[in-house]
Amino acid sequence: MSVPKWTDERTLALIKFVGDESPVTQDTVAGAAEFLETSTRSISSKLRKMEYDVEKAGAHNQRAFTDAQAATLEAFVTDNSGLYTYAQIAKNFEGGFFNPKQIQGKILSMELTEHVAPAPKPESVRTYTPEEEATFIEMTEAGAFMEEIAEALGKPMNSARGKALSLLRLEQITEIPKQKETKGSTRRDPLADLGDVSGMTVEEIAAAITEVKGSEQSVRGVKTMLTRRGLVASDWDGAGRKEKANK
């Protein structure tokens, strides 16, 4: 089949479909190919040109919907409008032959998304009690240093930095608390210097690195670093993704 050209609109649609995933799995590549009605090779090539890490292709990803399967999927989705998420549809359709990303891509291409139930949002784990947040805000307003706040709350510095950024975005504080001791520009590995990040979210890690570097660290960049090093955050399994990518 002829490969459609990459217009700005199609490129933006691809970026939105992929989201912050890194490396981009072949499940996602296959789903994007269904959605944008092109080949998986074209999707992988475009992503790599945009400097995305893309999982190597495997035989299990060479699955395409036949006309009969597409018609059956359409009937299944419309007959059960609003009842199933993409993951549930994938589990019940064709014995799980297609993965959720492929199902999502096909449904997007058929413009049937209004029939899909929204996926439940993951429960956020509260790492600071309301009382601890109040103390954080009070000490910040009183001019306390970051080290003093972290010590008073019994929190590691990286956690305190992330919390400060969250409170700043929520306009509950007006500035990030200063540090008594700042790290020099010779820091070579800000992620390694954070120590154990398994109890932090990706966003908190990005905030902590941003605070140390003095320049913004993207969430996507943190996910890439975690995956490459096989590290685990509270909401990102870099070790699992690295193992999957290396298979």
C-alpha positions as CSV (number, residue, x, y, z in Angstrom):
1,M,0.0,0.0,0.0
2,S,1.1,3.6,-0.6
3,V,2.6,5.3,2.5
4,P,0.8,8.6,3.4
5,K,3.0,11.6,3.7
6,W,3.9,12.9,7.1
7,T,1.9,16.2,7.4
8,D,2.1,18.3,10.5
9,E,-1.4,17.1,11.5
10,R,-0.4,13.4,11.2
11,T,2.8,14.0,13.0
12,L,1.0,15.7,15.9
13,A,-1.5,12.8,16.0
14,L,1.4,10.3,16.3
15,I,3.0,12.3,19.1
16,K,-0.3,12.4,21.0
17,F,-0.8,8.7,20.5
18,V,2.6,7.7,21.7
19,G,2.6,10.1,24.7
20,D,5.5,9.9,27.1
21,E,6.2,6.2,26.5
22,S,10.0,5.5,26.2
23,P,11.1,3.3,24.7
24,V,8.1,3.2,22.4
25,T,7.0,-0.5,22.3
26,Q,6.1,-2.3,19.2
27,D,2.5,-2.7,20.6
28,T,2.3,1.1,20.4
29,V,3.9,1.2,17.0
30,A,1.3,-1.3,15.7
31,G,-1.5,0.7,17.3
32,A,-0.3,3.9,15.7
33,A,0.0,2.2,12.3
34,E,-3.7,1.1,12.6
35,F,-4.7,4.6,13.7
36,L,-2.9,6.5,11.0
37,E,-3.4,3.7,8.4
38,T,0.2,3.2,7.5
39,S,2.9,0.6,8.0
40,T,4.7,-0.1,11.2
41,R,7.9,0.5,9.4
42,S,6.8,4.0,8.5
43,I,5.8,4.7,12.1
44,S,9.1,3.4,13.6
45,S,11.1,5.4,11.0
46,K,9.2,8.6,11.8
47,L,9.6,8.2,15.5
48,R,13.3,7.5,15.3
49,K,13.7,10.6,13.1
50,M,12.1,12.5,15.9
51,E,14.7,11.0,18.3
52,Y,12.3,8.6,20.1
53,D,13.7,5.3,21.4
54,V,11.8,2.6,19.6
55,E,11.7,-1.1,20.6
56,K,13.1,-3.5,18.0
57,A,10.5,-5.1,15.8
58,G,9.4,-8.7,16.4
59,A,7.3,-11.3,14.6
60,H,4.5,-10.9,17.1
61,N,3.8,-7.4,15.9
62,Q,3.1,-8.3,12.3
63,R,-0.7,-8.5,13.0
64,A,-3.2,-6.5,10.9
65,F,-6.9,-6.5,11.0
66,T,-8.7,-8.2,8.2
67,D,-11.9,-6.7,6.8
68,A,-13.9,-9.3,8.6
69,Q,-12.2,-8.6,11.9
70,A,-12.6,-4.9,11.5
71,A,-16.4,-5.4,10.9
72,T,-16.6,-7.7,14.0
73,L,-14.8,-5.2,16.1
74,E,-17.1,-2.4,15.0
75,A,-20.1,-4.4,15.9
76,F,-18.7,-5.5,19.2
77,V,-17.9,-1.9,20.2
78,T,-21.2,-0.4,19.1
79,D,-23.3,-3.2,20.6
80,N,-21.5,-2.6,23.9
81,S,-21.2,1.1,23.8
82,G,-19.6,2.6,26.9
83,L,-19.1,-0.7,28.7
84,Y,-15.5,-1.6,28.0
85,T,-12.1,0.1,28.0
86,Y,-9.5,-0.5,25.3
87,A,-7.8,-3.1,27.6
88,Q,-11.1,-4.9,28.2
89,I,-12.0,-4.9,24.5
90,A,-8.6,-6.4,23.7
91,K,-9.1,-9.1,26.3
92,N,-12.5,-10.1,25.0
93,F,-12.0,-9.6,21.2
94,E,-10.6,-12.5,19.1
95,G,-9.2,-14.2,22.2
96,G,-6.8,-11.4,23.0
97,F,-5.1,-11.7,19.6
98,F,-4.7,-7.9,19.4
99,N,-3.1,-5.8,22.2
100,P,-4.8,-2.8,23.7
101,K,-2.8,-0.3,21.7
102,Q,-3.7,-2.0,18.4
103,I,-7.3,-2.0,19.5
104,Q,-7.1,1.7,20.4
105,G,-5.5,2.5,17.0
106,K,-8.1,0.7,15.0
107,I,-11.0,2.2,17.0
108,L,-9.5,5.6,16.5
109,S,-9.2,5.1,12.7
110,M,-12.9,4.0,12.6
111,E,-13.9,7.0,14.7
112,L,-15.6,4.9,17.3
113,T,-13.9,6.3,20.4
114,E,-17.2,7.6,21.9
115,H,-18.2,3.9,22.4
116,V,-15.2,3.2,24.6
117,A,-15.3,3.5,28.4
118,P,-12.6,5.7,29.9
119,A,-9.9,3.8,31.7
120,P,-9.9,4.2,35.5
121,K,-7.4,6.7,36.6
122,P,-4.6,5.2,38.8
123,E,-5.0,6.1,42.5
124,S,-2.3,8.6,43.5
125,V,-0.4,7.7,46.6
126,R,-0.2,10.6,49.1
127,T,3.3,10.8,50.4
128,Y,2.6,13.9,52.5
129,T,-0.2,14.2,55.1
130,P,-2.2,17.4,55.2
131,E,-0.4,18.3,58.4
132,E,3.0,17.8,56.8
133,E,1.9,20.0,53.8
134,A,0.8,22.7,56.2
135,T,4.2,22.5,58.0
136,F,6.0,22.6,54.6
137,I,4.1,25.8,53.7
138,E,4.6,27.5,57.1
139,M,8.3,26.8,57.1
140,T,8.7,28.0,53.5
141,E,6.9,31.2,54.3
142,A,9.1,31.7,57.3
143,G,12.2,31.5,55.1
144,A,13.5,28.1,56.2
145,F,16.1,26.3,54.0
146,M,15.2,23.2,52.1
147,E,17.4,21.1,54.2
148,E,15.6,22.3,57.4
149,I,12.2,21.5,56.0
150,A,13.3,18.0,54.9
151,E,14.8,17.3,58.3
152,A,11.7,18.6,60.1
153,L,9.4,16.4,58.1
154,G,11.7,13.4,58.0
155,K,11.8,13.4,54.2
156,P,14.7,12.9,51.8
157,M,15.9,16.1,50.0
158,N,14.7,14.8,46.6
159,S,11.2,14.3,47.9
160,A,11.2,17.8,49.5
161,R,12.3,19.4,46.2
162,G,9.5,17.6,44.3
163,K,7.0,18.6,46.9
164,A,8.1,22.2,46.7
165,L,7.6,22.3,43.0
166,S,4.1,20.8,43.3
167,L,3.1,23.4,45.9
168,L,4.5,26.1,43.7
169,R,2.4,25.0,40.8
170,L,-0.6,24.9,43.0
171,E,0.3,28.5,44.1
172,Q,0.4,27.4,47.8
173,I,3.9,28.8,48.1
174,T,5.4,31.7,46.1
175,E,8.9,30.4,45.7
176,I,11.1,27.3,46.1
177,P,12.9,27.2,49.4
178,K,16.6,27.9,49.1
179,Q,19.3,25.4,49.9
180,K,22.1,26.0,52.3
181,E,24.4,24.0,50.2
182,T,24.0,24.0,46.4
183,K,25.6,21.5,44.1
184,G,28.1,22.8,41.7
185,S,27.8,22.7,37.9
186,T,30.3,19.8,37.8
187,R,27.6,17.3,38.8
188,R,27.8,14.6,36.1
189,D,24.8,12.4,37.0
190,P,21.9,14.1,38.8
191,L,19.8,11.0,38.7
192,A,22.4,8.9,40.4
193,D,22.9,11.6,43.0
194,L,19.2,11.3,44.0
195,G,19.9,7.8,45.4
196,D,16.9,5.4,45.7
197,V,14.1,6.9,43.6
198,S,11.7,3.9,43.9
199,G,9.5,5.9,46.3
200,M,9.3,8.9,44.0
201,T,7.0,9.6,41.0
202,V,8.5,10.4,37.7
203,E,7.3,14.0,38.1
204,E,9.0,14.3,41.4
205,I,12.2,13.0,40.0
206,A,12.0,15.5,37.1
207,A,11.4,18.3,39.7
208,A,14.4,17.3,41.8
209,I,16.7,17.1,38.8
210,T,15.4,20.5,37.6
211,E,16.1,22.0,41.0
212,V,19.7,20.7,41.0
213,K,20.6,21.5,37.4
214,G,18.9,24.9,37.3
215,S,17.3,23.9,34.0
216,E,14.1,22.1,33.3
217,Q,14.2,18.3,33.2
218,S,11.3,16.8,31.2
219,V,9.2,13.9,32.5
220,R,9.8,12.1,29.2
221,G,13.5,12.5,29.7
222,V,13.3,11.0,33.2
223,K,11.3,8.0,31.9
224,T,14.0,7.5,29.3
225,M,16.8,7.6,31.9
226,L,15.0,5.2,34.2
227,T,14.3,2.7,31.4
228,R,17.9,2.8,30.1
229,R,19.3,2.2,33.6
230,G,16.6,-0.3,34.6
231,L,15.4,1.7,37.5
232,V,12.0,1.8,39.1
233,A,10.0,4.8,40.2
234,S,6.6,4.6,42.0
235,D,4.7,5.1,38.8
236,W,7.3,3.9,36.1
237,D,8.8,0.4,35.8
238,G,12.0,1.1,34.0
239,A,13.4,-2.3,34.8
240,G,10.5,-4.1,33.3
241,R,10.5,-1.9,30.2
242,K,14.2,-2.4,29.7
243,E,13.8,-6.2,30.0
244,K,11.0,-6.2,27.5
245,A,12.9,-4.0,25.1
246,N,15.9,-6.3,25.2
247,K,14.0,-9.5,24.4
